Structure formats: structure tokens, C-alpha cells
Amino acid sequence: MSKRKSKESSAESPGCISQVQKILRERFCHHCAAGKLFGLEQQYRHLLELLKRTTVHGESNSALIIGPRGSGKTALLNHVLKDLREMEQVRENLLEVHLNGKNPFLSGLLQTNDKVALKEITRQLQLENVVGDKVFGSFAENLAFLLEALRKGDRTSSCPILFVLDEFDLFVHHKNQTLLYNLFDISQSAQTPVTVIGLTCRQDILELLEKRVKSRFSHRQIYLMNSFDFKQYIKIFKKQLSLPAEFPDESFAQKWNNNVQHLSEDKTVQDVLQNLFHHTKDLRSLHSLLMLAGSAVTVHHPLLTAADLQEASRQRSTDSKANIVHGLSVLEICLIIAMKHLNEVYDGEPFNFQMVYNEFQKFIQRKAHSMYNFEKPVVMKAFEHLLQLELVKPLERPSARAQREYLLMKLLLDSSQIMDALQVYPNCPTDVKQWAASSLSWL
């Protein structure tokens, strides 16, 4: 069946495949608002109504969108803003100030203090010419001038302003919470219609606000939780991979969507998705899995297969430290095995270079016929390389007086990682593999 299907679809045009890849990339990489929201209909209606009251009726508001990372806070806001911009009475009636790096939001990661945040607000509101070369005596004076520029006019003639603060909890740590205080203060005033939306993953965010800031906040909180079960997760998988009805090539879209339906019923695919679902319900993890699988789609391989998803899952779950081990020299591998044995003998107690070197020398003496004996400075250099790769970590900060050979270290790899890496290590000497597999170092 699969062979016949691949023969039928092997003649797909490059333009058609390119279009599929573009649609999938936009969905999975850019988190664009063209995708679908899953299980957030109630929160969507709440936020849309809130912002409509600001843009249409000139009502000031403030709200916090709270949920764990990957729960869809940014996606929800993007969807609401997209739908707002499509409304006729809103289209040119809303100024947006976003403080963030990825999206144009105010972000606590970038705007690390109120002064930087204020400059960004001035830039986004295009008030640089108003500020000009004015010299302000203090931060408060600068802020007062900017707020005065926002307050010009009454509710009917003022253009509504939306402030979006990503990583809201980081703004809380700014000195005296001056920015938050003033933003919430103007959202309470009867001048320019202003809405302040904060995005955060901290459940205890209100406890971090000062009393004067908390008193000016509306206490509207929109909670997002990934509460779907595995059946709904499968439906999300199908919707995320399905091509839209307006896809140019209808016959290929039908073929693709039928294939996605078969994949969702495949036991192998369900096992892959079940593993991911039990690990995390974060839809970004699902997107990264599907993006890896989707990258296998070509003109000669136009439909996804269960093997593509299995390979994508394997790549996602690949141990990065085990990958580093694949690129080490045989000497460095031997040192790691010596550390592994020291961990087993001394029950995880820290070790130093001299202990590792002694262990390595025991192995060399037993296997002198097959292993080259390296000078101690060479072994030391290999040990330092492992330290640079962060496969070994010093327990204390090295001092000028302490001898390097006797600094206490800890191995950051466990036995299973070492053994798995050795299985695929190219041209690994048999004696080294046997030494790694032996339960005690002197066997």
C-alpha cells in the first residue's frame, strides 16, 4: 500500500512541495496567528472583549495572562490582536507598544530597567521628535513629560494605547516598580484610554507587587493551563499537520490530509506522541517534533511516514553530552571510563586528577600490548579538555596555591550515557570497551 502510494505521489511538483514546507514552517517556527488555538476559546473571548472595550468604547483596563511556559500566552494574544486589526472600527484606532525581543513586546529580558523601557516606549510611540534634545533632571521628570504627551485630549479624541509587557515578573524587580506604578496609574485615570496586558508564568505574581501598584491594578487574571487529554492531543497533531482548504493543489491536499489521518491511527506514531505527551504537554515541543519530521518532505518523498516521526523523535531526544563523547579521543574516553570506575568504587565521592591517572595507569599495565602509554602532561592536557567541555566539573573554585592534580572533581555523565556513547563510538578498541563494561576497575 505504502509503495503504491509513494509511486503515485512521486511526481509532485517542486512548487507544491515548497508551498507545503512554507505552511508548516510558518505554523511551527514563527508561531503565527494564522494557526489554531486549542482549548483557549473562553480565554480568547474574555481577552477580545476586554480589548474591544478599550478600542471601541475608550475604556481603560489592565490584565495579566498567567500560565506555564508553552501554554499559549503569546499565541492567544497574537490571535486576539490579529482579529482586532481586522475589525473596521479598530483598524486604525489602536496604538500598540510591545516590549519584547522575539515579538515586538516590552520584555523584562531586554528592558532591564525603567529607563531602557521608557526609551523603548518613546521610540514605539514615535515621540522622539517631541522629546528631542530635551534634558530631563530625573527619570521621574522624563516619565512625567511622556505621560503628559499621552494624556493630550479627552477620551473621544484620544487614540487608545495598548501596552504589552512580556516576562511581566521581571518588571516587578525594577527599582520601586516605577514603570508599573505609572502605567497602572494612567490606566485608572480618565484621560487617554490605555490597556496594560502582562504575560507571566509566575502564579504568585500579585504577591510581588507593591501595595501602591496592586491598588491600581484591576486584578483581572486570565489563566492558561494545558488541560487537554491524549485524545485531544492526537486531534491537535492532526490539525497542526493538515493542509488548509484553500491550498492551491486540491488533489495533493486531499492526499496529504488522508495520509495525516492514517498517521494519527498508526500505533508507532501514537507511541511517539504518547512519549512526548507524558514528557510535556507544551505544544512547542510538538511543533519542534513535527518541524523535524516535516523537513524530510521532498519532491521524491512528498508524504510523511511513521519512520519520519520516529527519526524526528530520536533526534529530539538525543543526549547532547553523549554526542560530545563521540568526538573525544581514545585517551579522553579512557579517562572518562577511569572516572566511571572511581564513581562505582567510592560510591559517587569526588575524585582528583591523580586518582584518575593512577586508575588509567593500572589499565595500561594490564593492557600494555594493545594500549600506548601517554606521558603525564599529555594525560593532564586531555583531562583539562574534558573540563573545558564541561563533562567534568570542579567542586570548588581553583585557587593560585592549589595544585591542579589534587583539585576535587565530579563527573557529569552517568554510567548509561557512557555505555551508550561507547556502543556507537567509531573504531573503539575492544580492550577499552571491555574495561568500561567491567563492574570493578581492577577486573
N, C-alpha and C positions, 0 to 999 in steps of 0.2 A: 504493500500500500504506500509506504513512505517513498520507495524507489520510483513508483509511478508518479507520485505527486511531485517529486523533485524534477522528473523529466518534463512534466507539464509546465512547471514554473521556471525552467532553466533559461527560457528565452525572454525573461522580463527585461524591459528597457532600463538603461542606466538612470534615466531621468526619474522613473518611477521609484527605483530603489533609493535614489538620492532624496526624493521627497519624503519617503518613509523615515529615513535616517534623520532628516531635518525635524520632522514632527516629534520623533522620540527624543532627540536632543533637547528641543525646547521644553518638553514635559519634564525630563529627568534632570537636566543640568541647570536650566535657568529658573526653575520653579515659577514659570509664568502663570498669569492669572487666567490663561485660556483653558487650563486643566479643570478637573472637577474637585469639589470639596466633598469629603466623606464624613458623614456623621456630625456635621457642624451647622446644620440648617437653622437650628434655634439661635445659636450664637451669631450666625450671619444676619438673620432678621433683626436681632437686637442691635448689632453694630450699625447696620444700614439705616435703621430708623433713627438712631442717635445722631449720625452724621447728616441725615436728611433734615433733621430739625435745626441743625446749625446752618446748613447751606441754603435751605428754603425759607425758614422762619426766623433766622438770625438769632438762634438760641445758643448760649454758651454752655459747654459741657466739659466733663473730664471723665476718663475711664481707664481702667487697667485691664489688659488682656493677659491672663496668667495661665501658664501651662508648662509642662516639661519640654525640654529641647526636642524638636522634631514633631511636636503635636499639631503644628499647622498655624501658629500665630501669625507669621508673616504672610502665609498663603491666604488666610482669612482676610486680613487687612487689604492685601492686593486685590482680591476678588471684589470686596466692597468698594474700593476706590475706583476700580475699572467700571463697575456698574453705575457708580455715581457720575463718573465723567460722561457716560452715555446718555444721562438724563438731560433733557433740553434746558431746564431751568437752572441746572447746576454747572453745565459745561464750562462756562467762562466766569463762574461766580465763586470760585474757591481757590485761595492761595494755599499751597502746601509747603510746609517746612519739615524736611525729613533729616534727621541727624543719624547717619549710618554710613558704612563703607560699601557693603555689597549693594544694597538698595540705597536710594537717596534718603535714608532716615538719620535722625540725630542718634548717635550711638555712644554709649558710655565708654566703649572701647577706643573710640577716636577722640571724642571731645572729653578729654581727661580733666578739664576744669571749666568753670563757668565762663572764663574769659574766652577760651577757644570756642566754646559753644555759642557765645554771643556773636563772635566774628562770623561763624557759620550761618547763624540766623540772619545777620545783616546781609551776607552775600546772597542767600537764597531769596530773601525778600527784595533784593536789588535796591537796597538803601545805602549802598556805598557812597553814591553821589550826595545823598542827604548828609551822611556823616562827614564825608570829605576829609579835609585835613584838620578837623576839629580836635583839639587836645582836651581830654577829659581829666579832671582832677582825680577821679577814682573810678573804680569799677561800677559802683552804685550809680554814679552820675551818668556814665555811659549807658547803663541799662535803663535809667530813667528817661534819657533822651530817645532811645529806641522805642520804648513803650509809649512815649508821647506820640511818636510818629505813627505807631499802630492805632492809637486811640482817636486819631483825627476823624471827625464826622460822627454821626449817630448810627443807630442800628440799621436804619433803612438804606443809608448811602454807603456804609462800610462794607468792604469785601470780606467775607468770612475767612478766617485763617485756621488751618489745621496743623497742629504741632504733633509730630510722631517721634517718640523717644524710645529707640531700641535699647536693649540692655538697661532698662529703667533703674534697676537696683544699683548700678554703678554711679548714676547721677546722685543717688541718695548720700554717697560718701563725699560729695563735694562740700567744701567748707560752708557751714551754716545753711546748706541747701538753698542758697540764694536764688538760683535759677528756677528751681521747682516752686519756691515760695511765690516768685513774681509771676510765673506762668499760671499757676493756680489762682493767684490773686486777680489777674486780668480776666480769667475765665469766669470769675464770680462777679466782675464789675458789669455795669450796664453800658459799656462803651462798645468797642469792636467785638463782634461775635467771634469767639475763639473756642476751639475744642482741643484739649490735650489728651492724646492717647499714648499710654505707656505699655511697652511689651516687656514682660519679665518671666523668668522661670522660678522666681522665689515666692513660695507660698506665704511667707511671713513678711511680705513687703511692707504692709501697713505698720507693722511694729517698728520698722526702721525709719519711718517719717517723724520729723519733729512735730511737736504739738501744734505749732502755728501753721505748719504746712498741711497737716492732717485735717485741721479745721476748715481749710479752704478747698479740700478735695471732696468731690461729690460722692465718694465711696461706691461708685459703680464698678463692679468687678465682673469680668467675663471669663469664666473658667473653661479651659480646653483639656480634655483627657482622652487618650486613645482607648476608648472603651469597647471597641468592636471585637467580636469573636473570630474564630478561624474561618467560618463560612463567609463572613463579611470580608475578611482579608482576601479570600480567593476571588470574590466579586471585584474588589479593588484591583487585584492583579489583572483581571480580565479587562476592566475599564481603562487601566493605565496603558495596556498594550494594544487595545483595539484602535483601528483607524477610524476617523470621523466619517460621517455620511457624505460630506462634501469632498472627499478625496477624489482627485481627477479620474483615476482609473478604477471604475466601479467593480469590474470583474476581479482585479487583483485585491481590492479592499475586501471583497466578499471572501476570497480565498484566504487572505491573511486572517480575517476575523474568525473564520471557521477553524483555522489552524490554532488560533489562541484558545478557542473553546475546547478543542481536543487536548491542548496542553494542560488546561486547568483541570481536566478529568484524569490526566496521566498520573499514575501512582508515584513515579520517580520525581516528577515536578512537585507534587504535593508534599513529598518528603523533604525536598529542598526548601519549600516555602514554610513547612512546619518548623524546621530547624531555625530559620530566620525569625519566624513569629515568636517562638519560645525565647529566643535571644533578645529581641527587641521588637516592639510594635511601631517604632519610628519609621514613618513612610519614606524618609530619606534613605534609609538602609535598603528598602525595597527598590527605590529608584536607582541606587548605585548598582544593585544586582542586575536589574533589567537593562541598565545602560551598558554594563559589561557584556551581557548576553546579546543585546542589540547591535553591538559593534561587530559581531560575527556575520551580520546580514550583508551579503554582497549580491552581485548580478548572478553569480553561479550558485549561490546559496541564499535564495530570496526569502525563505521561511524559517522561523526559529524552530529548533528541535529541543527535546528534553536534554540531550547531550550538551547543547549550548548553555543551558541554565545550570547544569551540573558543573561545567567548567568554570562558569562565572562565579558560582558559589565557592568552588575550590580556590579561585584567585582571591576572592574577598576574604576568605578565612586563612589565607596563607600566613604563616608565622614570620614576621619580618626579621626576628632575631635568627631564626633557623636559616633564612635566606642569606644573612650575613655570614653564617658559619660556612655556607657553600663556597664562599670566596676566600677562605683562610688557607694558609699554607699548612703542610703536614705537621710542621713543628708547632704551629699555633693550635692545631687540632689536638696534638699530644698534650700540650699544656692544659687545655680545657678538660681533657679526659683525666689528667692528674688531679685537677681541682674537683672534678666529679667524685673521684675516689676518696679524696680528703673529706668531702662533704659526707660521704657514706660512713667512713671510719669514725669521724669525730662528730657525727650527728648534726651537721649544719653549722658547726662552730667556724668562726672566721679563720683565715689562713694568711700566710705571707709568702712572698716570692721564694724565700729559701726553702720552705716546706714543699712548694710546688716543684722546685728544681731538684730537690732530693728524690721526690717521687718519680720524676722523669728519669733521673739517673738510674734508679732501680730497674726501670723498664729497659733502658738502654743496655745495662749489664746483662739482662736476661736474653735480649734480642740483638746482641752486638753484630751477629752475622747479617741481619737484614736492615738495621737502622744506623744511620750516620750519627756520630756523637758530635753535637754542636758545642762550641765554646760558650762559657757562661755569659759573656757580654752579648753574644748573639741571642741567647735564650732570653736575656733581660730585655733586649730590644723587641722581641716577639711579644713578651709579656706586656710591655708598655703600649704596643699596638692594640692589644686586647682591651687595655684600659681606655685608649682613645675611642675605640668602637663602642664603649660602654657595655661590654659584655662582662666586665669586672668592675666593681665599684669599691673605692676606699671607704672604710668605715669612719675615718677621721681625716681632718684636713692635714695634708702633709706639711711638716714644719722644716725649717732650714737645717735643724740639728739632726732630725730623724734620718736613719739610713733607709734608702729605698727598699732594700731587700727585706726589711722587717716591718714594713707598714701592713697593718691588718686589712685584708680584702674580703670581699664577698662575691660569689659567682651569681650572675643574674640570669642564668639558664638552668632549667631543671633537667633531670635525667632523661625524661621522654623527649624533650626538644633536641638534646644532644644525639640520642639514638636515632631519632627520625632524620636528622640532618646527615648523619653518617651513612644511612641507607642510600641516600642519593648523592653522596659526595663522590665526584669523579676520580677514578683511579686511587681509591683509598687503600693503603697497604693492608693485607689480611691480618697481620700481627696487630696493627693498631685497632682494627675492628674487634678482634678477639679480646684485646686489653680493655676496650670500652665495655664489652659485654660481660667481662668477669665481675663477680659481685664484690670481691675484695682486691685491693691493689696488689697484694703480694702473690696472688694466684697466677 
